[in-house]
């Protein structure tokens, strides 16, 4: 079923699930959060526009995706371990974690300008 494999469905499978959101975000931070929610970023999708190959994570040698960055990557593990307690899925990321913590992980791992 398409819904089971959709990036958006994996983050929010029902419309009425409230997200932990901080309305005091700068516009650039709102854009970053929106890109993470839809699963598309400069880092993970520029190759489509350039007609290249999907990039691999230089630390793990697997496809670079936002799912990988937030849930699997060995490079982001220290920040994730500190800020993302018990996050097992992208849906958990947006329902159990304060948005500022998501942004802090990106900053600590130097991904801010790549999303």
N, C-alpha and C positions, 0 to 999 in steps of 0.2 A: 504494500500500500504506500502511495506517495507520501502521505502524512507522516508515516513512521520514519521516513528517511530525510524529510525536509529539515534544513537547518533551523528555520523559524519554529517549526513544530517542536524541535528538541529543546528550545529555550522556553517557549510558552505554548503549551498545547491547548489551552483554553483562553478565551478572551477575557474572562473576568478574574484572572489571577493578578492580584496587586503586586507591583514591583516596588522594591525598596528604592526610593528615588529622592535625590536631593535637588530641590528646585533652585538652589543657589549656585549651580554650575555655570561656568563660563560657556560661551557658545562653542568654543573648540572642544571642551570636555563633553558637551552634549553630543557633538558629532562623533567623537570617539566611542561613546557608549552606544549610540545608534548603530555604528558600524559593527561593533561587537555583537549586538543583539541580532543583526541580520546575517552575521557571519562573513561579511565582506570587508576587506581592508586593503590599503595600499600594499602592505607587506605580503598578504596572501593572495591577492587577485590582480596585481599589476601585470603579471605574466600573460593574462588573458588579452589585455589590451595591446601588449607588445608581440603577441604571437609566439611566446616562448614556452619553456617547460615550467611546470609547477616547481617552486623552490622547495628545497629540503632544509630541515633544521640542521644547522651546522654542529649542534651538540648531540643530536639523537639520530641523525641520518634517516629521518622519516618525513613525509609531506608536511610542510609548514601550513598549519591551519590555526584558527583561533581556538578551536577545541584543544589542539595540541598544546598551545601556549598556556592556556588556563588550567588544563587538567592532566597533562602528561609530561611535559618537557622537564628534563633534568636541570636545565639552566634556571628555570623559574621556580623550581621546587622550594628553595629557601624562603622566598617571598610568599609563595602559595601556602606553605606550611604555617607561616606566621599569621597570615591574614585571611586565608580561606579555609577555616576550620570545617571539616566534614563536607566539603563540596565534592559531589560525585558526578555532577552533570552540569551542562550549561544552564538548565532550568534552575538548579540549585544556586548557581552563580548569581542569578538575577532575583531570586526569591529569598535567599538566606544571607546575602552579603550586602553591606552598605556600598553604594556606588563609589564613594570616595576610596574605599579599600581596593576596588578594582582598578581605579586610576592610579593608586599608589603602586600597585604591582607593576603596571606598565612603566611607571617612572623609574622604579628601582631596577627594572630589567632593561632599561633604555629602549623601550618600544613606543614611547609617546609619539614621536614624529613619524613612526612607521605604520600607524593604524590609520 
